Amino acid sequence: MPTRTQHRATAARRPRRAPVVPPQHGAWGFLALPLLLGVAAAGWSPWVLVLAAAWVAAYPCSWAVTGLLTARRPERFRRAALVWTPPCVVAGASLLATHRWLVWVLLAYLALFAVNLQQARRRRERSIGNDLVLVVECVLLVPVVAGVVAGVVAGASGLRLPTAAMTAPSVLLAMLVTALALVGSTLHVKSLIRERANPAYTTASRLVAVVSPLVVVAACVAADASWWLAVPFVLLAGRAIWWHDPTWRPARIGLVELAGLILVAASAFLVL
């Protein structure tokens, strides 16, 4: 009868199946927040579902393409590329066919993706610079959601950007909230895991967390919105100051961050 050691040796010799989903599980919350805040700020359209499909599929698709182009073992990413490229292309093409101004958005995201590729070639995929590029990509989605909603309502399908809808006060406020929430979350998680030995990250995390509620209140006053939108950021400031425990497991840290992003999204639907 095979022993436990033999079972482990057999499992170790068994080839691992190529991954299909990126290992950065926290990024899914980052993807959801700008979609939700865009809808909260600009309203709803059935085309938002198509945009959401393209947006969500684009993340693992770009991860797979990055692996194919930069990884030491690119064959590990072929399966993921085959799984995620078709839905990303189909959803994206249908959006471009009906909202031709999205070609400018596509070019902007391709430029940001080029930065991701450069970071991957330097083996700096987990660097703060690369993380902030993801934050920029997420923040830019908020006005894209607003433009897609406005384009359907107005029947606009030309190359002109729907700038009025994309720069409405509620949309700009949602962009600011998205940026503060995601930058704060990025710094907080790094200060607990990868940079827990670097006190500069802890200081930066706490500084952003403390300043964010004040910035949101000021922005709410300027946009004539309820300052209750700042309440989740008060709670996030508390988590950065009093719940800063590097002994926590990554899963526990991730759940706390997800709860914070859910509170931000819920407050946006109540206020915007």
N, C-alpha and C positions, 0 to 999 in steps of 0.2 A: 504494500500500500504506500503510495507516495507521501512523503513527509511535507510539512509546511515549507521547509526550505526548498524542496524540489518544486513545489508549486510556484514559489516566488521566482526561482530560476527559470521555469518555463514561461512565466508571465514576462520576465525581463527579456527573453529571447523573442517573444512574439512581437512582430512589427506593429508599431503604433499607427493608428489610422490618422490620415491627414486631417487637421482641424478645419472646421467650416465656419466657426464663429470666432471673432477676435477675443483674446483673453482679457481685454480691458472691460470688465463687466460694468464698471461705473459709467462708462461712456454712454450707455443707453439712457440713463437719466438726463445726461447732457443733451441728447438728441430730442428727447420728449419736451423739455422745458421751453425752447423757443417755439415749437409748434403750438403748444398750449397757450403761451403768452401772445403769440400772433393772433390766434383765434379770439382770445379774450379782448385784445385791443381793436381788432378789425372786423370781427364777425365771422360768419360761416359761409361756406360754399362747398358743394360736392367735389369741386376740383381740389379742395384741401386734402381729401383722402388720397387723390392721385399724387399730390405733392408729398404727402407723408410717406407713401409707398416708395417714391423715388428717393426721398431723403434718408429713410431708414435703410433701404437697400444700398445706398451709396456708401454708407460707412463700412460694412464688411467687404463691399466690392473694392473700395479704395485700399482697404487693408490687404486684400488678396493681391491686387495689382502691385502695390508697394512691395510685397513679399516676392512676387515674380521678378521684379526688376532689381531688387537690392539684397535679397536674402542669400545666405551662403548655400542654402538648399531650396532653391525656388520651386522644385517639384512638389514640395509640401503645400503649396498654395494653389495648385492647379484646380483641385476639387472645389475649393471655396470660390475661385474665380468663375468656374462653370455654374455654380449654384446661384451666385448673386449678380453676375453681370446681366443675364437676360431680364430679370424684373427691373433692375435699375435702368437699363436701356429702354425697355418698353414704356415704363411709366414716364421717364424723362422725355422720350420722343413724343408721346401724346401731349405732354405739357407744352413742349416747344411748338408743336403743330397748332395749338390753340392760343398760345400766349407767346407770340414770337419775340417779344421784348426780353424773354427769359434767356435769350442767347447772350446778352450782356452779363447776366448773372452767372451763366455757365462759364464764360471767360474769366470772371472774377474768381470763381471757385477753382478753376483749373490753375490759375496763378497761385492760389493758396496751396493747392495740392502739390505744385512744384516745390514749394518750401518744405512740405512734408517729405517729399522724396529726397530732397537734399539732406534733411536731418537723418533720414533712414540710412542713406549711404554713409553718413558719418557715425552710424550706430548711436544716434542720439534721439531715438524715438520717444524715450521717456523724459526728455529734457523739459525744463520749464518753458523754453521758447516754443517747442513743438506743441506743448499743451495749450499755450496761449493762442497759437494758430487755430487750434480746434475751437477755442472760445470765440475767436473772431468769426469763424465759419458759422457757429451757432447763433451769434448775435445778428449776423447778416440775414439769417433766415426769417427773422421777425418781420422786417419790411417786405420780404418776398411773399410771405403769407398774405400780408395786407394787399400787395399788388395783385396777387392771384384772385383774391376775393373781389377787389374793385374792378379788375379786368372783366370778370364774368358779368358783374352787375351792369357795367357800362358797355359791354360788347366790344371792348377794345382788343384788337389782335395784331396791331402794328408793332413796329420796333421801338416806339416811344415808350419810355418808362412811365408808369402811372405814379409820378413823383408826389402828387397831392395826397394820394392815399398812403404812400410809403413814408411820408414825412409828417403825417398827422400827429398832434401832440400825444395822443394815447399810444401811438406806435413808437414814438421816440422814447416815451416813458418806459414802455415794455422792453425796448432795446437796452436801456440803462439798467433796469432791474435784472434782465438776463445776464448782462455783463458782470454786475456786482455779485450776483449769486454764484456764477460759474468761476469767476476769478477767486472769490473767497473760498469756494469748495476746493479748487485746485491747490491753493496754497495750504489750506488746512490739512488735506490728505497727505500732501508731500511732507509737511512738517511732522506727521505722525509715522510715515513709513519710509520712503526713500531718503528723506533729508532730516530724519529725526535727530541726527547728530549735529545738525547745522542750526544754531540758534537764530540765524538770520531769517530762516523760513518761519519759525515760530513768531518772531517779531512782526514780520510782514503779514502773516495770517491774522494776527490779532489787530494790527493797525487797520487792515482792510475791513475786518469784521466790525470794529468800533466806529469807523467813519461811515460805513455803508448806510446805517439807519438815518444818519443826519443828511446824507446826500439824497436819499429817497424822499425824506420829508420835504426838503427844499424843492426837489423836482415835482413832487405832488402839488405843492403850493403853486409853482409856476405853471403847471398843466391844469390847474383847477380840479384836481382829483383828491380823493380822500387820503389822508395821511395814514390810514390804517394799512396801506400797502407796506408801510415800514415795519409793521409788527413782526413778521417772520424774520426780518433782519436783526431785530433785537434778540430774538431767540438764537439766531445763528451767532451773534456776538457772544452770547452766554456759552454756547458750545465751544467756541474758540478759546475762551478764557478759562472756564471752569471744567470743561470736559476734555481738556487736552491731555490725553493719557496714551503715550506711545506703547503701552503694554497691551492695548486692545488688539484683537485680531482684525485683519483687513475686512472680513465679512461684517463684523459689528460696526466698524467705521463706515463702511459703505451703506449700511442700513440707516445709520443716523443721517448721513448726507442725503440719501434718497428721501427720508422724511422731511428734511429741510426744503428740498426742491419741491416736494408736494405741497408744503405749506405756502411757498412762494407762488406756485401756480394757482392754488385755491384762492389766495388773497387777490390775485390779479383778476380772476373771474368775478369776485365780489366788488371790486373797485373800478376796474377799467370799463 
